[in-house]
Amino acid sequence: MNKIISVLFMLVLAGMLVGCGATARDIGRVSQSRHSDVFSEISGSGKVPPGFVDLIVRANIKTHAEGYYAFESKGSLHGKSGYPFMVNIDGQAVTWKVDGVNDVKPKYDKDGKTSRDPEAGEGVLYQLEKTLRLKAGAYKIYFSLPEEPYLLEAEVTVKDGAQHVMELKPIYRYKTLPTRIKTFLKGISRYEVYLDGKRIY
């Protein structure tokens, strides 16, 4: 018997901390787990129990290569292995460390003009993909890039479903003169959030 099951994400911006507004203290606070039974990480695909949702979380960021900026701290993880992504759902936190891959995209388009692709140029691309199983219901979710620092807070309500995809797409900052073009070399500005291909924030 076929059953139509929907997932409703009501993304309410309870607060958004970006760039210098997201302090190490803010990120440190939400990166600590107070619970351990909110969600579980699973591998592969299987039957989702009644009342639960499987949520594929995808996020990526491109950074400059190691040593690109002469005065950057030696402790910086830009361009190195183990770049951290943090998610906290209702007090259960997890930090995944992702190894990047060298990524080179043309700096100029076919007409010889400067590319408007914000990821144009040589850098390191980090891609996160995890599948989480959690009960249907309302949650407070934090997503963080501790290295930037960047912290997003949202309230999310999920209803019964099989498997759905929540994707966080990076929006980079603008570079300055002579042209105002977004580029990964200036770092992350914010993320846009998509559910099953539809933008919800």
Phi, psi and chi 1 to 4 in degrees:
 res  aa     phi    psi   chi1   chi2   chi3   chi4
   1 MET       -  126.1  179.0  178.0   69.1      -
   2 ASN   -78.5  141.1  -68.3  -30.0      -      -
   3 LYS  -131.6  126.1 -177.5  179.7  179.0 -178.8
   4 ILE   -84.9  118.9  -60.4  176.6      -      -
   5 ILE  -122.6  132.2  -55.2  175.7      -      -
   6 SER  -115.5  157.2   64.0      -      -      -
   7 VAL  -120.8  126.7  170.7      -      -      -
   8 LEU  -115.1  118.5  175.2   63.8      -      -
   9 PHE  -106.7  113.3  -87.1   72.0      -      -
  10 MET  -101.9   98.2  -68.3  167.5   39.5      -
  11 LEU   -89.7  106.5 -169.6   67.3      -      -
  12 VAL  -107.7  121.0  179.7      -      -      -
  13 LEU   -76.1  101.1 -168.1   64.3      -      -
  14 ALA   -80.3  -21.8      -      -      -      -
  15 GLY   172.0  147.0      -      -      -      -
  16 MET  -136.9  123.8 -168.3  167.0 -176.2      -
  17 LEU  -113.8  120.4  -55.2  169.7      -      -
  18 VAL  -127.7  146.9 -175.6      -      -      -
  19 GLY    58.1 -130.4      -      -      -      -
  20 CYS   -68.7  -14.6   61.3      -      -      -
  21 GLY   -72.6  -22.8      -      -      -      -
  22 ALA   -91.3  100.8      -      -      -      -
  23 THR   -85.3  164.1   66.2      -      -      -
  24 ALA   -59.7  -33.3      -      -      -      -
  25 ARG   -66.1  -43.4 -178.0  176.4  179.7  178.8
  26 ASP   -58.4  -50.0  -64.3  -35.5      -      -
  27 ILE   -68.1  -40.4  -66.1  172.6      -      -
  28 GLY   -61.2  -36.9      -      -      -      -
  29 ARG   -64.0  -45.9  173.3  176.7   54.5   83.7
  30 VAL   -84.5  -10.2  -60.7      -      -      -
  31 SER   -84.7   -3.3   65.7      -      -      -
  32 GLN   -95.2  130.7  -58.6  -59.6  -47.0      -
  33 SER   -80.1  133.3  -77.5      -      -      -
  34 ARG  -106.4  -16.0  -65.3 -178.9  -70.0  105.3
  35 HIS  -136.1  161.3  -56.5  -72.6      -      -
  36 SER  -133.5    8.5   59.4      -      -      -
  37 ASP  -122.2   18.7   56.6   -5.9      -      -
  38 VAL   -79.7  -43.6  178.2      -      -      -
  39 PHE  -144.5  163.5   63.8   85.0      -      -
  40 SER  -131.7  145.4   58.2      -      -      -
  41 GLU   -88.0  130.8 -176.7  179.2  -18.6      -
  42 ILE  -124.2  161.0   63.3  172.0      -      -
  43 SER  -122.1  147.4   58.4      -      -      -
  44 GLY    76.8 -172.8      -      -      -      -
  45 SER  -126.0  137.2   58.8      -      -      -
  46 GLY  -149.7 -178.9      -      -      -      -
  47 LYS   -68.9  130.9 -174.2  175.3 -179.1 -180.0
  48 VAL   -86.0  125.5 -179.6      -      -      -
  49 PRO   -61.5  151.3  -19.5   31.9      -      -
  50 PRO   -55.7  138.4  -24.5   34.7      -      -
  51 GLY    85.7    0.1      -      -      -      -
  52 PHE  -116.4  166.0  -77.0   78.6      -      -
  53 VAL  -135.2  137.2  173.3      -      -      -
  54 ASP   -99.1  122.8  -83.7    4.8      -      -
  55 LEU  -119.0  116.5 -179.1   65.1      -      -
  56 ILE   -85.0  121.7  -61.3  174.4      -      -
  57 VAL  -105.1  122.1  178.1      -      -      -
  58 ARG  -123.8  136.4  -68.7  176.9 -178.8  158.0
  59 ALA  -152.6  151.4      -      -      -      -
  60 ASN  -148.0  161.0   67.2  -78.2      -      -
  61 ILE  -155.0  143.7 -173.2  172.0      -      -
  62 LYS  -110.8  134.4 -174.9  172.0  179.4  176.8
  63 THR  -124.0  168.1   76.3      -      -      -
  64 HIS   -69.0  161.1   54.5  -90.9      -      -
  65 ALA   -73.8  159.8      -      -      -      -
  66 GLU   -58.2  131.9 -179.3 -179.2    0.4      -
  67 GLY    84.8    2.9      -      -      -      -
  68 TYR   -63.3  -42.6 -178.1   84.5      -      -
  69 TYR  -101.2  121.5  -68.2  112.8      -      -
  70 ALA   -60.4  -33.9      -      -      -      -
  71 PHE  -101.9   12.7  -62.3  103.8      -      -
  72 GLU   -70.3  145.0 -173.9  170.6   32.2      -
  73 SER   -57.3  141.0  166.6      -      -      -
  74 LYS   -66.4  -19.2  -68.7 -176.7  178.9  179.9
  75 GLY   -82.7   -6.5      -      -      -      -
  76 SER   -63.1  143.1  170.1      -      -      -
  77 LEU   -97.5    3.9  -68.3  175.0      -      -
  78 HIS   -60.8  124.1  -66.0  140.2      -      -
  79 GLY    81.6   -1.1      -      -      -      -
  80 LYS  -108.2  171.4  -60.5  177.4 -177.5  177.3
  81 SER   -76.7  156.7   59.7      -      -      -
  82 GLY    81.0   32.8      -      -      -      -
  83 TYR   -70.0  130.0 -175.7   91.5      -      -
  84 PRO   -91.6  137.4   30.4  -31.8      -      -
  85 PHE  -120.5  131.2  -67.2   78.2      -      -
  86 MET  -120.4  136.6 -168.9  -77.7  -64.4      -
  87 VAL  -130.1  135.0  169.9      -      -      -
  88 ASN  -127.6  121.7  179.6  -44.6      -      -
  89 ILE  -119.8  113.1  -57.1  177.8      -      -
  90 ASP    48.9   40.3  -92.2   19.1      -      -
  91 GLY    94.7   -7.3      -      -      -      -
  92 GLN   -99.0  117.8 -178.8  177.9  -16.3      -
  93 ALA  -113.7  148.3      -      -      -      -
  94 VAL  -145.7  140.3   59.1      -      -      -
  95 THR  -117.7  121.5  -61.9      -      -      -
  96 TRP  -101.7  133.7  -65.8  -68.3      -      -
  97 LYS  -105.1  121.8  -65.4 -175.0  176.8 -179.2
  98 VAL  -113.3  136.4  176.3      -      -      -
  99 ASP   -88.1  134.5  -67.5  -20.7      -      -
 100 GLY   -90.2  172.3      -      -      -      -
 101 VAL  -128.4  145.9  -64.5      -      -      -
 102 ASN   -62.5  133.5  -69.1  -28.8      -      -
 103 ASP  -133.7  121.1 -174.9   74.7      -      -
 104 VAL  -124.3  121.6 -178.0      -      -      -
 105 LYS  -123.8  147.4  -67.8 -178.0  179.2  177.8
 106 PRO   -56.9  137.4  -22.5   33.1      -      -
 107 LYS   -81.2  -15.7  -67.2 -176.6  177.7 -179.5
 108 TYR  -128.8  147.9  -57.7   95.1      -      -
 109 ASP   -83.2 -175.5   62.5   21.6      -      -
 110 LYS   -66.3  -18.7   60.6 -178.1  179.5  180.0
 111 ASP   -93.3    4.1  -61.9  -40.3      -      -
 112 GLY    83.5    6.9      -      -      -      -
 113 LYS   -89.2  155.1  -64.0 -179.7  179.8  179.5
 114 THR   -58.4  127.8  -60.3      -      -      -
 115 SER   -63.1  140.7  173.1      -      -      -
 116 ARG   -96.3    6.6  -58.6 -164.5   72.9   85.3
 117 ASP   -70.8  118.3 -179.2  -11.0      -      -
 118 PRO   -63.8  -14.4   21.2  -31.9      -      -
 119 GLU  -104.5   15.9  -66.7 -170.8  -15.1      -
 120 ALA   -66.8  142.2      -      -      -      -
 121 GLY   109.9 -176.9      -      -      -      -
 122 GLU   -98.1  129.4 -177.7  176.6   -3.0      -
 123 GLY  -163.4 -160.9      -      -      -      -
 124 VAL  -124.9  127.5  177.8      -      -      -
 125 LEU  -103.8  128.2 -179.9   64.4      -      -
 126 TYR  -112.5  128.2  -60.3   91.7      -      -
 127 GLN  -127.0  125.3  -65.0  178.6  -64.2      -
 128 LEU  -108.1  135.1  172.2   76.3      -      -
 129 GLU  -146.4  117.8 -179.3  169.7  -38.8      -
 130 LYS  -136.5  148.5  -62.0  -69.0 -179.3  179.2
 131 THR  -111.6  124.2  -58.0      -      -      -
 132 LEU  -116.0  139.2  -53.1  179.8      -      -
 133 ARG  -110.9  127.3  179.5  164.7  -67.4  171.9
 134 LEU  -147.7  160.6   63.9  164.4      -      -
 135 LYS   -71.2  150.7  -68.5 -178.9  178.9  178.4
 136 ALA   -64.2  143.2      -      -      -      -
 137 GLY   152.5 -169.9      -      -      -      -
 138 ALA   -99.8  139.4      -      -      -      -
 139 TYR  -140.2  154.8  -62.3   93.2      -      -
 140 LYS  -104.1  124.5  179.0  174.3  -75.8 -172.2
 141 ILE  -118.9  134.8  -64.8 -179.1      -      -
 142 TYR  -114.6  136.7  -67.0   93.1      -      -
 143 PHE  -124.2  131.1  170.7   78.8      -      -
 144 SER  -139.5  146.6  173.1      -      -      -
 145 LEU  -114.0   92.1  -59.9  176.4      -      -
 146 PRO   -57.3  -27.6  -24.0   34.5      -      -
 147 GLU   -72.7  -19.5 -174.0   66.3   14.6      -
 148 GLU   -82.3  -50.0  -61.1  -44.3  -47.7      -
 149 PRO   -88.2  149.3   32.1  -32.9      -      -
 150 TYR  -142.5  136.3  175.9   88.7      -      -
 151 LEU  -143.4  127.2  177.0   62.8      -      -
 152 LEU  -119.2  134.7  178.9  150.1      -      -
 153 GLU  -120.5  133.1  174.9 -174.0  -16.2      -
 154 ALA  -148.1  152.0      -      -      -      -
 155 GLU  -103.3  127.9  -68.7 -177.4    3.6      -
 156 VAL  -128.3  134.8  175.1      -      -      -
 157 THR  -115.7  124.8  -62.5      -      -      -
 158 VAL  -116.5  135.9  -67.3      -      -      -
 159 LYS  -108.0  163.4  -68.8 -172.0  176.3  179.7
 160 ASP   -44.3  137.2  -71.7    0.0      -      -
 161 GLY  -165.8  169.8      -      -      -      -
 162 ALA   -86.3  -76.5      -      -      -      -
 163 GLN  -144.6  130.2 -168.3  175.0   74.2      -
 164 HIS  -137.4  161.2  -59.6  -90.9      -      -
 165 VAL  -118.7  125.4  177.6      -      -      -
 166 MET  -110.9  118.8 -176.5  171.8   71.6      -
 167 GLU  -117.0  133.5 -173.0  170.9    7.4      -
 168 LEU  -109.1  115.6  -64.4  102.3      -      -
 169 LYS  -105.8  129.7  -63.2 -177.3  178.9 -178.6
 170 PRO   -75.1  140.6   28.0  -34.5      -      -
 171 ILE  -115.1  119.3  -55.6  -62.5      -      -
 172 TYR   -91.6  164.1  -61.3  101.0      -      -
 173 ARG   -77.1  162.6  -64.8 -169.7 -178.7  101.7
 174 TYR   -82.2  146.2  -73.6   96.8      -      -
 175 LYS   -88.3  162.4   69.6  178.1 -178.8  179.9
 176 THR   -86.5 -162.6   52.8      -      -      -
 177 LEU   -50.7  155.2  -60.9  175.2      -      -
 178 PRO   -83.8  -16.0   31.6  -35.5      -      -
 179 THR  -125.0  141.3   54.8      -      -      -
 180 ARG   -91.6   91.5 -174.1  170.1  164.4   79.6
 181 ILE  -128.9  139.2  -62.4  176.2      -      -
 182 LYS   -71.1  141.0  -66.8  176.7 -178.7  177.7
 183 THR  -151.0  141.8  171.9      -      -      -
 184 PHE   -61.9  -22.9   73.5   92.9      -      -
 185 LEU   -66.5  -16.8  -68.0  171.6      -      -
 186 LYS   -97.3   -1.3  -68.8  -62.2 -177.7 -179.6
 187 GLY    92.8  175.4      -      -      -      -
 188 ILE   -80.6  139.3 -171.8   73.0      -      -
 189 SER   -98.1  -49.3  172.0      -      -      -
 190 ARG  -167.6  179.1   60.3 -174.2  173.6   85.7
 191 TYR  -120.0  144.0  -85.9   84.7      -      -
 192 GLU   -96.5  142.1  -69.1 -179.3  -15.8      -
 193 VAL  -112.2  129.4 -175.8      -      -      -
 194 TYR  -123.0  141.5  -68.1   79.0      -      -
 195 LEU  -119.8  118.3  174.6   64.3      -      -
 196 ASP    49.6   41.5  -64.4  -26.0      -      -
 197 GLY    87.1   -7.6      -      -      -      -
 198 LYS  -105.7  128.0 -178.6  178.3  179.5 -178.9
 199 ARG   -69.9  128.9 -175.9  179.0  172.6 -176.0
 200 ILE  -115.4   -9.6   58.8  173.8      -      -
 201 TYR  -157.6      -  174.8   77.1      -      -
